[in-house]
Amino acid sequence: MRGSVTGHLILKDWRMNRPLLVLSIAAGAIGLAVVQWGTEPAAVVGSVWFFIALIMVGTMLPLGGIVNERKKQNLAFVMSLPISSMQYTTSKLVSSTGMFLVPWVTLVISAVLLIQVRHTFPHGGIPMLLILAMMPFVGFSLITAAALIGESEGWGIAANVACSSSYGLVWYFLSRIPTLMVNAKGPVAVWNSTVVDVLCVELGLVALLLGLTYFIQSRKRDFI
């Protein structure tokens, strides 16, 4: 019974957030379409639109599905069901991460394929594309962790503000690393040690934030 309730909670989150997933994929697709015009302004506008779509879904999923559920006092009802606090945490982490990965994987793969087929950007930009695309994934993980652990709207908003104000700063520092940028405009994607290290750090942060969330939630005594 408990497993079925957990599954129903996951499906409930997916049903409620389907419009957001469709909207984010559509917004990212529009950005990729604009890039195909081939001019420099179109490349800038389309790229910004593409990453805004990833940032938007990474922000709205945890704030809408976790923070608002507590804010609207729906959590008390959910916890009255035959489900433990850890099963609730599992349902939120699984549903939120799974929903985020749908537009993220769809848009990132589409962007890589367009580079390979349409040659709008040099192939050497693919590693940097993946590095930049991982940034909203890290931001999503941080906001999700803050929303679940902090148990208040303030923590979620604070994490959102911190992430939103950091993307440009992180990009600035990344662009100053010669071994990252030297091959970005080349005809071949080069996966040197710096690229691999940065991607591993980003993946490690995602795993650490989500794993730490699960661990801290398991140590709580008062969940509601």
VOPA-725309 format. One line per 8 residues: number of its first residue (from 1); for each residue z, x, y of N, C-alpha, C. Coordinates in steps of 0.2 Angstrom, whole numbers. Each point is the difference from the previous one (the first is absolute). Layout:
% VOPA-725309
NUM) Z X Y Z X Y Z X Y; ...;
This chain:
% VOPA-725309
1) 0 4 -6 0 -4 6 0 4 6; 4 5 0 1 5 6 -7 3 1; -3 3 -5 -7 3 1 -5 -5 3; 0 -6 -2 -4 -5 2 1 -1 8; 6 0 2 2 -2 7 -3 6 4; 1 6 -3 -2 6 4 -8 0 1; -3 -2 -5 -7 -1 0 -3 -5 5; 4 -6 0 -1 -5 5 1 2 7;
9) 5 4 1 1 3 7 -6 5 2; -2 4 -5 -6 4 2 -6 -4 1; -2 -5 -4 -5 -5 1 0 -3 7; 6 -2 1 2 -4 7 -2 4 6; 2 7 0 -2 4 5 -7 1 1; -4 1 -6 -7 1 0 -3 -7 3; 2 -5 -2 -3 -7 3 1 0 7; 6 2 3 1 -1 7 -4 5 4;
17) -1 6 -3 -3 5 4 -8 1 -1; -3 -4 -4 -7 0 -1 -4 0 6; 2 -4 5 -4 0 6 0 7 4; 6 3 0 1 6 3 -4 6 -4; -1 -1 -6 -4 5 -4 -7 -1 2; -2 -6 0 -7 -1 1 -2 2 7; 5 -1 5 -1 2 7 -1 7 1; 5 4 -3 0 7 0 -7 3 -3;
25) -2 -2 -5 -6 2 -3 -6 -1 4; 0 -6 3 -6 -2 4 0 4 7; 6 1 2 1 5 6 -2 7 -1; 2 2 -6 -2 7 -2 -8 0 -1; -2 -5 -3 -8 0 -1 -4 0 6; 3 -4 5 -4 0 7 0 7 3; 6 3 -1 0 7 3 -5 5 -4; 0 -1 -6 -5 4 -4 -7 -2 2;
33) -2 -6 1 -6 -2 2 -2 3 7; 5 0 5 -1 2 6 -2 8 0; 3 3 -4 -1 8 -1 -7 1 -2; -3 -5 -4 -7 1 -2 -5 0 5; 1 -2 6 -4 0 6 -3 7 1; 5 5 -2 -3 7 1 2 3 6; 2 -3 6 1 3 6 7 3 0; 2 4 5 7 3 0 5 -5 2;
41) -2 -5 5 5 -5 2 1 -5 -6; -5 -1 -3 1 -5 -6 4 3 -5; -1 7 -1 4 3 -5 8 0 2; 1 1 6 7 0 3 3 -7 -1; -4 -5 2 3 -7 0 1 -2 -7; -5 1 -4 0 -2 -7 6 3 -4; 1 7 1 5 3 -3 7 -2 2; 1 -1 7 6 -3 2 2 -7 -3;
49) -6 -4 0 1 -7 -3 2 1 -7; -3 4 -4 1 1 -7 8 2 -1; 2 5 4 7 2 -2 5 -5 3; -2 -4 5 5 -5 3 0 -6 -6; -5 -1 -3 1 -5 -6 5 2 -5; 0 7 -2 4 3 -5 7 -1 3; 1 2 6 7 0 3 3 -7 1; -5 -4 2 2 -7 0 3 -3 -6;
57) -4 1 -6 3 -3 -6 6 3 -2; 0 7 1 6 4 -2 7 -2 4; -1 -3 6 5 -2 4 2 -7 -1; -5 -5 -1 2 -7 0 2 -2 -7; -2 4 -5 3 -2 -7 7 0 -1; 3 6 2 8 0 -1 3 -4 5; -2 0 6 3 -4 6 0 -8 -2; -6 -2 -2 -1 -7 -2 3 -2 -6;
65) -1 4 -5 3 -2 -7 7 2 -1; 3 4 3 7 2 -1 5 -2 6; -2 3 6 4 -2 6 0 -7 1; -5 -3 0 -1 -8 2 4 -4 -5; 0 2 -7 3 -4 -5 7 0 1; 3 6 2 7 0 2 2 -3 7; -5 1 5 1 -3 6 0 -8 0; -4 -3 -4 0 -7 -1 4 -3 -5;
73) 5 5 -3 5 -2 -4 -2 -3 -7; -6 3 -2 -3 -2 -6 3 4 -6; 3 6 2 2 4 -5 6 -3 -4; 4 -3 4 6 -4 -4 -2 -4 -5; -6 -4 1 -2 -5 -5 -3 4 -6; -4 6 2 -3 4 -6 6 2 -4; 5 3 3 5 3 -4 4 -5 -4; 0 -7 2 3 -5 -4 -4 -1 -7;
81) -6 3 0 -4 -1 -7 3 5 -5; -2 -1 -6 3 5 -5 -4 6 0; 2 4 5 -3 7 2 5 4 3; 0 7 -2 5 4 2 -3 4 7; 5 3 3 -3 3 6 -5 6 -1; 1 3 -6 -5 5 -2 -7 -3 -2; 0 -6 -3 -6 -3 -1 -3 -2 6; 4 -2 5 -3 -2 6 -4 6 3;
89) 4 5 0 -3 7 3 -6 2 -3; 0 -1 -7 -6 2 -4 -6 -5 2; 1 -6 1 -5 -5 2 -3 2 6; 4 2 5 -2 1 7 -4 7 0; 3 5 -3 -4 6 -1 -7 0 -3; 0 -4 -6 -6 -1 -4 -5 -4 4; 2 -5 3 -4 -5 4 -3 4 6; 5 2 4 -2 3 6 -5 6 -1;
97) 2 5 -4 -4 6 -2 -7 -2 -3; 0 -5 -4 -6 -2 -3 -5 -4 5; 3 -4 4 -4 -3 5 -3 5 5; 4 5 2 -2 5 5 -6 4 -4; 0 2 -6 -5 4 -3 -6 -4 -1; 0 -6 0 -7 -4 0 -4 2 5; 2 -2 7 -5 2 5 0 8 1; 5 3 -1 0 8 1 -5 3 -5;
105) 0 -2 -6 -5 3 -5 -7 -2 1; 0 -7 2 -7 -2 1 -3 3 6; 3 1 6 -3 3 6 -1 7 -1; 5 4 -3 -1 7 -1 -6 1 -4; 0 -3 -6 -6 1 -4 -7 -2 3; 0 -5 4 -6 -2 4 -2 5 5; 5 3 3 -1 5 5 -3 6 -3; 3 3 -6 -3 5 -3 -7 -1 -3;
113) -1 -6 -2 -7 -1 -3 -5 0 6; 2 -3 6 -4 0 5 -2 7 3; 5 4 0 -1 7 1 -5 3 -5; 1 -1 -6 -4 3 -5 -8 -3 0; 0 -6 2 -7 -3 -1 -3 0 7; 3 -2 5 -3 -1 7 0 6 4; 4 5 -2 1 7 4 1 -1 7; 4 -6 2 2 0 7 4 5 3;
121) 5 2 -5 4 6 2 -1 5 -5; 1 7 1 -1 5 -4 4 -1 -6; -2 2 -6 4 0 -6 6 4 0; 0 5 4 6 4 1 6 -4 3; -1 -6 3 5 -4 3 4 -4 -5; -2 0 -6 3 -4 -5 7 2 -1; 2 6 -1 7 2 -1 4 -2 6; -2 0 6 3 -2 6 1 -7 0;
129) -5 -4 -2 0 -7 0 6 -2 -5; 1 3 -6 5 -2 -4 7 2 3; 0 6 3 7 2 3 2 -6 5; -5 -2 5 2 -4 5 1 -7 -3; -3 -2 -6 1 -7 -3 7 0 -3; 2 6 -2 7 0 -3 5 -1 5; -1 1 6 5 -1 5 3 -7 1; -5 -5 0 3 -7 0 3 -2 -7;
137) -1 4 -5 3 -1 -6 7 2 0; 1 6 3 7 2 1 4 -4 5; -4 -3 5 3 -4 5 3 -7 -3; -5 -2 -4 2 -6 -4 6 1 -4; 1 5 -4 6 2 -4 6 0 4; -1 4 6 6 0 4 3 -7 3; -5 -4 2 2 -6 3 3 -5 -6; -3 1 -6 2 -4 -5 7 2 -2;
145) 1 7 0 7 2 -2 5 -2 6; -2 0 6 5 -2 5 1 -7 0; -5 -4 -2 1 -8 0 5 -2 -6; -1 4 -5 4 -2 -6 7 3 0; 1 6 2 6 3 1 4 -2 6; -3 0 6 3 -2 6 2 -7 0; -3 -5 -3 2 -7 -1 1 -3 7; -5 2 5 0 -3 6 -7 1 4;
153) -1 -4 4 -7 0 4 0 6 4; 6 3 3 0 5 4 -3 7 -4; 3 1 -6 -2 6 -4 -8 0 -1; -2 -6 -2 -8 -1 -1 -4 2 6; 2 -3 6 -3 1 6 0 7 2; 6 3 -1 1 7 2 -4 5 -4; -1 -2 -7 -4 4 -4 -8 -1 2; -1 -6 2 -7 -1 2 -2 4 6;
161) 5 0 5 -1 3 7 -1 8 -2; 4 2 -4 0 8 -2 -6 1 -3; -3 -4 -4 -6 2 -4 -6 -1 5; 0 -5 4 -6 -1 4 0 5 6; 5 3 2 0 5 5 -1 7 -3; 0 0 -6 0 7 -4 -7 2 -2; -5 -6 -1 -6 2 -3 -4 4 4; -1 -1 7 -3 5 4 3 7 1;
169) 6 0 -1 4 7 1 -2 4 -7; 0 -4 -5 -1 4 -7 -7 2 0; -5 -4 2 -7 2 1 -1 6 4; 4 0 6 -1 6 4 2 6 -3; 6 0 -4 2 6 -3 -5 2 -6; -2 -5 -4 -5 1 -5 -6 3 3; -3 -2 5 -6 2 3 1 8 2; 6 2 1 1 7 2 1 5 -6;
177) -1 -3 -6 0 5 -6 -7 2 -1; -2 6 1 -7 2 -1 -2 -1 -7; 4 1 -5 -3 0 -7 -1 -8 -2; 2 -4 4 -1 -7 -1 -7 -2 3; -1 2 6 -5 -2 5 -7 4 -1; 1 6 -3 -6 5 0 -6 -3 -4; 2 -4 -5 -5 -3 -5 -2 -7 1; 4 -3 6 -1 -7 1 -7 -2 1;
185) -4 4 4 -7 -2 2 -5 4 -5; 2 2 -6 -4 3 -4 -4 -4 -5; -5 2 -3 -4 -5 -5 3 -1 -6; 6 3 -2 3 0 -6 8 -1 1; 2 -5 -4 8 -1 0 3 6 -3; 5 3 4 3 6 -3 8 -2 -1; 2 1 -6 7 -2 -2 4 7 0; 1 3 6 4 6 0 7 -1 -1;
193) 4 5 -1 7 -1 -1 4 -3 5; -2 0 7 3 -3 5 -1 -8 0; -6 -2 -2 -2 -7 -1 5 -3 -6; 0 4 -5 4 -3 -6 7 0 2; 3 5 3 7 0 2 2 -6 4; -5 -1 5 2 -6 5 0 -7 -4; -5 0 -4 -1 -7 -4 6 0 -5; 2 5 -3 6 0 -4 7 -2 3;
201) 0 3 7 6 -2 4 0 -7 1; -6 -3 2 0 -7 2 1 -4 -6; -2 2 -6 1 -4 -6 8 0 -2; 2 6 1 7 2 -1 5 -5 4; -2 0 6 4 -5 5 0 -7 -2; -6 -2 -2 -1 -7 -3 5 -1 -6; -1 4 -4 5 0 -6 7 0 1; 2 5 5 7 1 2 3 -6 3;
209) -4 -3 5 2 -6 4 1 -6 -5; -5 -1 -4 1 -6 -4 5 1 -6; 0 6 -2 6 1 -5 7 0 3; 0 3 6 7 0 3 2 -7 2; -5 -5 1 2 -7 2 3 -3 -6; -4 1 -6 3 -3 -6 7 3 -2; 1 6 1 6 3 -2 6 -2 5; -1 -1 6 5 -2 5 1 -7 -1;
217) -5 -4 -2 1 -7 -1 5 -1 -6; -1 4 -5 4 0 -6 7 1 1; 2 4 5 6 2 2 4 -5 4; -3 -5 2 3 -5 5 4 -5 -4; 5 -2 3 5 -5 -3 -1 -7 3; -1 0 7 -1 -6 3 -8 0 2; -4 -4 -3 -7 -1 1 -2 -4 5; 3 -6 1 -2 -5 5 4 1 6;
